[in-house]
Amino acid sequence: MDNQITMVQKTVLISAAGREERQETLAIEVPYKIALNDKDIGTSMVLATALEEFGAGFLFGQGYVTKPGQVREVLVCPEGRISVHADVEEGAEPEEVIITSGCGGTGKISREMLEGAFDPLQECTISLHEVKRFIREVLKKSPLGPATHCVHGCGLWADGQLQGFYEDVGRHNAVDKVIGAILLGKIPARGAIYTTGRLTSDMVLKCARIGIPIVMSRTSPSSLGLAIARRAGVTLVAYARPDRLNVFNAPERIIC
């Protein structure tokens, strides 16, 4: 399996002016199986980029990996398999899994992850000037979005700069790649995360559990996403634009 991520498809545009042949760019969606310590956990449809980060982040969202430092090695096989080796209790599995609004195979979280107490967040603030830079850098980071209209982007900002950017056909997958980068020690957990996807319960939950205090989206939150932000003390920002933010919870971390 190669890691080509786009393909060109001929189409026919039909309008009142007649028919016109066109070429459109498509994002390539492929299945990858994720294994933990040689045991298969699940399969997800992904954009074949940042697969090491995705494997680690996927297992965090499922409740198998819980904190940075546990993941020792991630191997990506060309046959479509991501093998994660981590220091977790052998045979330990989430006691109960809840199916969420997620897509692409990542729409599952453990009940313990949903209902357990939250650890303190790594505190920080962000200025409106930084937010403007952050959002603009994320949106211009990759040509895939405007080329395919089929991917979500997600970035993490800390210490005055964009620390990491990931994208995928699924909004959950893009966030999982950021979380995986944190688990692998590639980027810090503090700071702010910005996603082009809506903030449903599991999106906010995963960010809160990894310790990110500011969660921002180009679009809307759900009621349970907001409830989780309030429980965890997360600053929840929706409809984020470079010059305007709608803050649903904990606005004190946004500095004018």
C-alpha contacts under 8 A as a table, 3 or more apart, distances in Angstrom:
res1	aa1	res2	aa2	distance
1	M	78	P	5.18
1	M	79	E	5.51
1	M	80	G	6.58
2	D	78	P	6.82
3	N	48	A	5.60
3	N	49	T	7.34
4	Q	7	M	7.93
4	Q	28	I	7.36
4	Q	48	A	7.37
5	I	27	A	5.85
5	I	28	I	4.99
5	I	29	E	7.67
5	I	47	L	6.39
5	I	48	A	6.26
5	I	49	T	7.69
6	T	25	T	6.53
6	T	26	L	5.42
6	T	27	A	4.55
6	T	28	I	5.17
7	M	25	T	5.71
7	M	26	L	5.28
7	M	27	A	6.63
7	M	28	I	6.74
8	V	23	Q	6.34
8	V	24	E	5.61
8	V	25	T	4.63
8	V	26	L	6.16
9	Q	23	Q	5.54
9	Q	24	E	5.29
9	Q	25	T	6.35
9	Q	26	L	7.09
10	K	21	E	7.03
10	K	22	R	5.74
10	K	23	Q	4.52
10	K	24	E	6.37
11	T	21	E	5.84
11	T	22	R	5.17
11	T	23	Q	5.93
11	T	24	E	6.96
12	V	19	R	6.46
12	V	20	E	5.58
12	V	21	E	4.57
12	V	22	R	5.94
13	L	19	R	5.63
13	L	20	E	5.06
13	L	21	E	6.13
13	L	22	R	6.73
14	I	17	A	7.73
14	I	18	G	5.81
14	I	19	R	4.65
14	I	20	E	6.59
15	S	18	G	5.29
15	S	19	R	6.52
24	E	148	T	7.57
25	T	147	A	6.18
25	T	148	T	5.38
26	L	148	T	5.37
26	L	150	C	7.56
27	A	47	L	7.39
27	A	144	L	7.80
27	A	148	T	6.14
27	A	150	C	6.52
27	A	151	V	7.47
27	A	169	V	7.41
28	I	47	L	6.35
28	I	48	A	7.97
29	E	45	M	6.03
29	E	46	V	5.42
29	E	47	L	5.29
29	E	48	A	7.53
29	E	169	V	7.05
30	V	45	M	5.22
30	V	46	V	5.48
30	V	47	L	6.51
30	V	48	A	7.02
31	P	43	T	6.45
31	P	44	S	5.48
31	P	45	M	4.32
31	P	46	V	6.24
31	P	80	G	6.72
32	Y	43	T	5.47
32	Y	44	S	5.51
32	Y	45	M	6.33
32	Y	46	V	7.03
32	Y	80	G	4.73
32	Y	81	R	5.29
32	Y	82	I	6.80
33	K	40	D	7.17
33	K	41	I	7.65
33	K	42	G	5.80
33	K	43	T	4.15
33	K	44	S	6.50
33	K	80	G	6.26
33	K	81	R	4.64
33	K	82	I	6.06
34	I	40	D	6.03
34	I	41	I	5.76
34	I	42	G	5.53
34	I	43	T	5.91
34	I	44	S	7.79
34	I	55	G	6.25
34	I	81	R	5.94
34	I	82	I	4.82
34	I	83	S	6.05
34	I	84	V	7.45
35	A	38	D	5.54
35	A	39	K	5.08
35	A	40	D	4.12
35	A	41	I	5.27
35	A	42	G	7.22
35	A	81	R	7.48
35	A	82	I	6.19
35	A	83	S	4.83
35	A	84	V	5.95
36	L	39	K	5.18
36	L	40	D	6.41
36	L	41	I	6.65
36	L	59	L	7.90
36	L	83	S	6.15
36	L	84	V	4.91
36	L	85	H	5.86
36	L	86	A	7.18
37	N	83	S	7.15
37	N	84	V	6.11
37	N	85	H	4.78
37	N	86	A	6.66
38	D	83	S	6.66
38	D	84	V	7.68
38	D	85	H	7.66
42	G	105	G	7.60
43	T	105	G	6.41
44	S	104	G	5.38
44	S	105	G	4.60
44	S	106	T	6.70
45	M	104	G	5.01
45	M	105	G	6.72
46	V	104	G	7.10
46	V	168	D	6.39
46	V	169	V	6.35
46	V	170	G	7.16
46	V	173	N	7.06
47	L	167	E	7.76
47	L	168	D	5.09
47	L	169	V	5.94
48	A	51	L	6.35
49	T	167	E	7.91
49	T	168	D	7.82
50	A	53	E	5.47
50	A	54	F	6.28
50	A	166	Y	7.39
50	A	177	K	6.82
51	L	54	F	4.80
51	L	55	G	6.05
51	L	76	V	6.94
51	L	82	I	7.29
51	L	177	K	7.73
52	E	55	G	5.28
52	E	56	A	6.53
52	E	74	V	5.71
52	E	75	L	7.01
52	E	76	V	6.71
52	E	82	I	7.20
52	E	180	G	7.51
53	E	56	A	5.39
53	E	57	G	6.06
53	E	176	D	7.41
53	E	177	K	4.77
53	E	178	V	7.04
53	E	179	I	7.40
53	E	180	G	4.15
53	E	181	A	5.14
53	E	184	L	7.30
54	F	57	G	5.05
54	F	58	F	5.79
54	F	173	N	6.84
54	F	174	A	7.97
54	F	176	D	5.67
54	F	177	K	4.39
54	F	178	V	7.94
54	F	180	G	5.77
55	G	58	F	5.20
55	G	59	L	6.46
55	G	74	V	7.47
55	G	82	I	6.07
55	G	83	S	7.57
55	G	84	V	6.72
55	G	177	K	7.86
55	G	180	G	7.05
56	A	59	L	5.40
56	A	60	F	6.41
56	A	65	V	7.64
56	A	71	V	7.26
56	A	74	V	7.65
56	A	84	V	6.84
56	A	176	D	7.85
56	A	177	K	7.81
56	A	179	I	7.74
56	A	180	G	4.69
56	A	181	A	7.92
56	A	183	L	6.87
56	A	184	L	7.64
57	G	60	F	5.00
57	G	61	G	6.27
57	G	175	V	7.99
57	G	176	D	4.34
57	G	177	K	5.69
57	G	178	V	7.35
57	G	179	I	5.11
57	G	180	G	3.88
57	G	181	A	7.65
57	G	183	L	7.41
58	F	61	G	5.23
58	F	62	Q	6.35
58	F	106	T	6.76
58	F	173	N	7.64
58	F	176	D	5.78
58	F	177	K	7.93
58	F	180	G	7.56
59	L	62	Q	5.00
59	L	63	G	6.24
59	L	64	Y	5.34
59	L	65	V	5.60
60	F	63	G	5.15
60	F	64	Y	5.82
60	F	65	V	4.60
60	F	66	T	5.75
60	F	67	K	7.91
60	F	179	I	7.88
60	F	180	G	7.81
60	F	206	K	7.87
61	G	64	Y	7.75
61	G	65	V	8.00
61	G	106	T	7.51
61	G	108	K	7.38
61	G	109	I	6.02
61	G	176	D	7.32
61	G	206	K	6.21
62	Q	65	V	7.82
62	Q	94	P	7.72
62	Q	106	T	7.72
62	Q	108	K	6.11
62	Q	109	I	5.02
62	Q	110	S	6.25
63	G	66	T	6.42
63	G	93	E	7.74
63	G	94	P	6.12
63	G	109	I	6.59
63	G	110	S	5.80
63	G	113	M	6.68
64	Y	88	V	7.61
64	Y	92	A	7.60
64	Y	93	E	6.48
64	Y	94	P	6.96
65	V	70	Q	6.92
65	V	71	V	7.68
65	V	86	A	7.68
65	V	88	V	7.04
66	T	70	Q	7.72
67	K	70	Q	6.31
67	K	183	L	6.55
67	K	210	I	7.10
68	P	71	V	7.08
68	P	182	I	6.83
68	P	183	L	4.21
68	P	184	L	6.65
68	P	185	G	7.01
69	G	72	R	7.35
69	G	183	L	6.63
69	G	184	L	7.22
69	G	185	G	7.76
70	Q	86	A	5.24
70	Q	87	D	4.92
70	Q	88	V	6.80
70	Q	183	L	7.75
71	V	74	V	7.69
71	V	84	V	7.17
71	V	85	H	6.09
71	V	86	A	4.12
71	V	87	D	6.36
71	V	183	L	7.00
71	V	184	L	6.74
72	R	84	V	7.79
72	R	85	H	5.64
72	R	86	A	5.16
72	R	87	D	7.06
73	E	84	V	5.95
73	E	85	H	5.17
73	E	86	A	6.95
74	V	82	I	6.94
74	V	83	S	5.65
74	V	84	V	4.50
74	V	85	H	6.26
75	L	82	I	5.78
75	L	83	S	5.06
75	L	84	V	6.48
76	V	80	G	7.56
76	V	81	R	5.98
76	V	82	I	4.57
76	V	83	S	6.35
77	C	80	G	5.82
77	C	81	R	5.13
77	C	82	I	6.23
77	C	83	S	7.80
78	P	81	R	7.08
88	V	92	A	7.61
89	E	92	A	5.49
94	P	97	V	6.60
94	P	110	S	5.65
94	P	111	R	7.81
94	P	112	E	7.56
95	E	110	S	7.17
95	E	111	R	7.59
95	E	112	E	7.81
96	E	110	S	5.62
96	E	111	R	5.63
96	E	112	E	7.70
97	V	108	K	6.27
97	V	109	I	5.54
97	V	110	S	4.40
97	V	111	R	5.95
98	I	108	K	5.49
98	I	109	I	5.34
98	I	110	S	5.90
98	I	111	R	6.29
99	I	102	G	7.95
99	I	107	G	5.78
99	I	108	K	4.64
99	I	109	I	6.78
100	T	107	G	4.85
100	T	108	K	5.58
100	T	109	I	7.24
100	T	201	S	7.92
100	T	202	D	6.98
101	S	107	G	5.93
101	S	200	T	7.32
101	S	202	D	7.90
102	G	105	G	7.32
102	G	106	T	5.92
102	G	107	G	3.68
102	G	108	K	7.27
102	G	172	H	6.52
102	G	202	D	7.70
103	C	106	T	6.04
103	C	107	G	5.59
103	C	170	G	6.55
103	C	172	H	7.22
104	G	107	G	7.31
104	G	170	G	6.31
104	G	173	N	7.70
105	G	108	K	7.69
106	T	172	H	6.73
106	T	173	N	7.19
107	G	172	H	7.86
107	G	202	D	7.80
109	I	113	M	6.76
109	I	114	L	7.26
109	I	202	D	7.18
110	S	113	M	5.18
110	S	114	L	6.52
111	R	114	L	5.00
111	R	115	E	5.99
112	E	115	E	5.27
112	E	116	G	5.29
113	M	116	G	5.76
113	M	205	L	7.93
113	M	209	R	7.83
114	L	205	L	7.04
118	F	208	A	7.68
118	F	209	R	6.78
118	F	231	R	7.86
118	F	232	A	5.81
119	D	209	R	7.40
119	D	211	G	7.53
120	P	211	G	7.32
121	L	190	R	7.90
121	L	208	A	7.50
121	L	211	G	4.83
121	L	212	I	6.44
121	L	213	P	5.68
121	L	233	G	7.83
121	L	234	V	7.93
122	Q	189	A	7.35
122	Q	190	R	5.29
122	Q	191	G	7.84
122	Q	211	G	5.98
122	Q	212	I	6.71
122	Q	213	P	6.43
123	E	190	R	6.92
123	E	191	G	7.78
123	E	213	P	6.36
124	C	190	R	6.95
124	C	191	G	6.06
124	C	213	P	7.17
124	C	253	R	6.77
125	T	191	G	7.45
125	T	252	E	7.96
125	T	253	R	4.45
125	T	254	I	5.89
125	T	255	I	6.80
126	I	130	E	6.31
126	I	131	V	6.87
126	I	191	G	7.80
126	I	192	A	7.72
126	I	253	R	6.34
126	I	254	I	5.28
126	I	255	I	5.95
127	S	130	E	5.14
127	S	131	V	6.25
127	S	254	I	5.71
127	S	255	I	4.43
127	S	256	C	5.87
128	L	131	V	4.91
128	L	132	K	6.24
128	L	243	D	7.50
128	L	254	I	6.88
128	L	255	I	6.25
128	L	256	C	5.61
129	H	132	K	5.24
129	H	133	R	6.54
130	E	133	R	5.10
130	E	134	F	5.93
130	E	160	G	6.95
131	V	134	F	4.90
131	V	135	I	6.07
131	V	242	P	6.38
132	K	135	I	5.51
132	K	136	R	6.21
132	K	241	R	7.41
132	K	242	P	4.04
132	K	243	D	6.30
133	R	136	R	5.29
133	R	137	E	6.01
133	R	242	P	7.34
134	F	137	E	5.28
134	F	138	V	6.27
134	F	157	W	6.67
134	F	161	Q	7.47
134	F	162	L	6.57
135	I	138	V	5.19
135	I	139	L	6.17
135	I	194	Y	7.24
135	I	241	R	7.11
135	I	242	P	6.01
136	R	139	L	5.22
136	R	140	K	6.20
136	R	242	P	6.82
137	E	140	K	5.37
137	E	141	K	5.83
137	E	162	L	7.51
138	V	141	K	5.17
138	V	142	S	7.95
138	V	153	G	7.14
138	V	154	C	7.11
138	V	155	G	6.08
138	V	165	F	6.88
138	V	194	Y	7.98
139	L	142	S	7.25
139	L	153	G	7.54
140	K	143	P	7.13
141	K	165	F	7.57
142	S	145	G	6.74
143	P	146	P	5.92
143	P	147	A	5.98
144	L	147	A	4.98
144	L	148	T	5.74
144	L	149	H	7.48
144	L	150	C	8.00
144	L	151	V	6.99
145	G	148	T	5.59
145	G	149	H	5.10
145	G	150	C	6.48
145	G	151	V	5.62
145	G	152	H	7.20
145	G	153	G	7.86
146	P	149	H	5.43
148	T	151	V	7.16
150	C	169	V	6.04
151	V	167	E	6.47
151	V	168	D	5.26
151	V	169	V	4.31
151	V	170	G	6.79
151	V	171	R	7.76
152	H	167	E	5.42
152	H	168	D	5.50
152	H	169	V	6.00
152	H	170	G	6.36
152	H	171	R	5.34
152	H	174	A	6.53
152	H	195	T	7.31
152	H	196	T	5.61
152	H	197	G	6.40
153	G	165	F	7.20
153	G	166	Y	5.85
153	G	167	E	4.28
153	G	168	D	6.75
153	G	171	R	7.46
153	G	174	A	6.19
153	G	195	T	5.89
153	G	196	T	5.70
153	G	197	G	7.89
154	C	165	F	5.72
154	C	166	Y	5.40
154	C	167	E	6.08
154	C	174	A	5.73
154	C	175	V	6.06
154	C	178	V	7.20
154	C	193	I	7.10
154	C	194	Y	5.57
154	C	195	T	4.34
154	C	196	T	6.58
155	G	162	L	7.02
155	G	163	Q	7.47
155	G	164	G	5.53
155	G	165	F	4.22
155	G	166	Y	6.34
155	G	178	V	7.07
155	G	193	I	5.69
155	G	194	Y	5.42
155	G	195	T	6.69
156	L	162	L	5.97
156	L	163	Q	5.60
156	L	164	G	5.46
156	L	165	F	6.63
156	L	178	V	7.24
156	L	191	G	6.98
156	L	192	A	5.68
156	L	193	I	4.46
156	L	194	Y	6.50
157	W	160	G	6.90
157	W	161	Q	5.59
157	W	162	L	4.50
157	W	163	Q	5.49
157	W	164	G	7.42
157	W	191	G	5.58
157	W	192	A	5.20
157	W	193	I	6.33
158	A	161	Q	5.71
158	A	162	L	6.59
158	A	163	Q	6.37
158	A	188	P	7.44
158	A	190	R	6.52
158	A	191	G	4.50
158	A	192	A	6.62
159	D	191	G	7.48
162	L	165	F	7.54
163	Q	187	I	6.05
163	Q	188	P	7.83
164	G	178	V	7.16
164	G	187	I	6.72
165	F	178	V	7.22
166	Y	174	A	5.69
166	Y	175	V	7.74
166	Y	177	K	6.30
166	Y	178	V	6.53
167	E	173	N	7.68
167	E	174	A	4.83
167	E	177	K	7.90
168	D	171	R	6.75
168	D	173	N	5.95
168	D	174	A	5.09
169	V	173	N	7.43
169	V	174	A	7.80
170	G	173	N	5.10
170	G	174	A	6.43
171	R	174	A	5.28
171	R	175	V	6.53
171	R	195	T	7.64
171	R	196	T	7.35
171	R	197	G	5.19
171	R	198	R	7.83
172	H	175	V	5.21
172	H	176	D	6.04
172	H	197	G	7.99
172	H	203	M	6.63
173	N	176	D	4.89
173	N	177	K	6.21
174	A	177	K	5.22
174	A	178	V	6.70
175	V	178	V	5.17
175	V	179	I	6.30
175	V	195	T	7.38
175	V	203	M	7.45
176	D	179	I	4.96
176	D	180	G	5.90
177	K	180	G	4.91
177	K	181	A	6.17
178	V	181	A	5.10
178	V	182	I	6.48
179	I	182	I	5.05
179	I	183	L	6.28
179	I	206	K	7.97
179	I	207	C	7.56
179	I	210	I	7.13
180	G	183	L	4.95
180	G	184	L	6.13
181	A	184	L	5.09
181	A	185	G	6.24
181	A	186	K	5.11
181	A	187	I	5.90
182	I	185	G	5.10
182	I	186	K	5.78
182	I	187	I	5.07
182	I	188	P	5.78
182	I	189	A	5.96
183	L	186	K	7.67
185	G	188	P	7.04
188	P	191	G	7.72
189	A	210	I	6.65
189	A	211	G	5.87
189	A	212	I	5.53
190	R	211	G	6.71
190	R	212	I	5.28
190	R	213	P	6.75
191	G	212	I	6.18
191	G	213	P	6.52
191	G	214	I	6.47
192	A	212	I	6.45
192	A	213	P	6.59
192	A	214	I	4.51
192	A	215	V	5.83
192	A	216	M	7.29
193	I	212	I	7.26
193	I	214	I	6.32
193	I	215	V	5.08
193	I	216	M	5.96
194	Y	215	V	6.25
194	Y	216	M	4.61
194	Y	217	S	5.43
194	Y	218	R	7.65
195	T	198	R	7.70
195	T	216	M	6.39
195	T	217	S	4.84
195	T	218	R	6.49
196	T	217	S	5.61
196	T	218	R	4.95
196	T	219	T	6.68
197	G	217	S	6.39
197	G	218	R	6.81
197	G	219	T	6.39
198	R	217	S	6.41
198	R	218	R	7.42
198	R	219	T	5.23
198	R	220	S	5.11
198	R	221	P	5.75
198	R	222	S	7.85
199	L	202	D	7.92
199	L	203	M	5.55
199	L	204	V	6.05
199	L	217	S	6.81
199	L	219	T	7.63
199	L	220	S	6.14
199	L	221	P	4.28
199	L	222	S	6.25
199	L	225	G	6.07
200	T	203	M	5.43
200	T	204	V	6.47
200	T	221	P	5.71
200	T	222	S	5.02
200	T	223	S	7.84
200	T	224	L	6.83
200	T	225	G	4.82
201	S	204	V	5.47
201	S	205	L	5.95
201	S	222	S	6.88
201	S	223	S	7.98
201	S	224	L	5.21
201	S	225	G	3.90
201	S	226	L	7.64
201	S	228	I	6.82
202	D	205	L	4.77
202	D	206	K	6.00
202	D	225	G	7.28
203	M	206	K	5.63
203	M	207	C	6.63
203	M	225	G	7.48
204	V	207	C	5.29
204	V	208	A	6.15
204	V	215	V	7.28
204	V	225	G	5.69
204	V	228	I	6.90
204	V	229	A	6.68
205	L	208	A	5.12
205	L	209	R	6.03
205	L	225	G	7.45
205	L	228	I	6.49
205	L	229	A	7.67
206	K	209	R	5.13
206	K	210	I	6.28
207	C	210	I	5.39
207	C	211	G	6.37
207	C	212	I	5.45
207	C	213	P	7.92
207	C	215	V	7.31
208	A	211	G	5.07
208	A	212	I	5.60
208	A	213	P	6.81
208	A	229	A	7.47
208	A	232	A	6.43
208	A	234	V	6.70
209	R	212	I	7.69
212	I	215	V	7.16
212	I	234	V	7.68
213	P	233	G	7.51
213	P	234	V	5.00
213	P	235	T	6.10
214	I	234	V	5.90
214	I	235	T	4.71
214	I	236	L	6.33
214	I	237	V	7.70
214	I	253	R	7.63
215	V	234	V	7.03
215	V	235	T	6.09
215	V	236	L	5.19
215	V	237	V	6.14
216	M	236	L	6.08
216	M	237	V	4.48
216	M	238	A	5.83
216	M	240	A	6.60
217	S	220	S	6.88
217	S	237	V	6.27
217	S	238	A	4.98
217	S	239	Y	6.12
217	S	240	A	5.79
218	R	238	A	6.16
218	R	239	Y	4.70
218	R	240	A	4.85
218	R	241	R	6.85
219	T	238	A	5.66
219	T	239	Y	4.64
219	T	240	A	7.15
220	S	238	A	5.27
220	S	239	Y	6.10
221	P	225	G	5.92
221	P	226	L	6.56
221	P	238	A	6.49
222	S	225	G	5.01
222	S	226	L	6.33
223	S	226	L	5.19
223	S	227	A	6.25
224	L	227	A	4.78
224	L	228	I	6.12
225	G	228	I	5.29
225	G	229	A	6.30
226	L	229	A	5.01
226	L	230	R	6.27
226	L	236	L	7.23
226	L	248	F	7.27
226	L	249	N	7.51
227	A	230	R	5.17
227	A	231	R	6.32
228	I	231	R	5.03
228	I	232	A	6.09
229	A	232	A	5.20
229	A	233	G	5.68
229	A	234	V	4.71
229	A	235	T	6.89
229	A	236	L	6.46
229	A	249	N	7.02
230	R	233	G	5.08
230	R	234	V	6.42
230	R	249	N	6.57
230	R	250	A	8.00
231	R	234	V	7.91
233	G	249	N	7.84
233	G	250	A	6.88
234	V	249	N	6.96
234	V	250	A	6.60
235	T	247	V	7.34
235	T	248	F	7.47
235	T	249	N	5.15
235	T	250	A	4.62
235	T	251	P	6.22
235	T	253	R	6.91
236	L	247	V	5.85
236	L	248	F	5.41
236	L	249	N	5.13
236	L	250	A	7.00
236	L	251	P	7.99
237	V	240	A	6.51
237	V	245	L	6.47
237	V	246	N	5.63
237	V	247	V	4.40
237	V	248	F	5.93
237	V	249	N	7.40
238	A	245	L	6.72
238	A	246	N	5.36
238	A	247	V	6.36
238	A	248	F	7.23
239	Y	245	L	6.37
239	Y	246	N	6.06
240	A	244	R	6.16
240	A	245	L	4.71
240	A	246	N	6.57
241	R	244	R	5.04
241	R	245	L	6.17
242	P	245	L	7.94
247	V	250	A	7.43
247	V	251	P	5.90
248	F	251	P	7.53
250	A	253	R	6.74
251	P	254	I	5.64
252	E	255	I	7.11
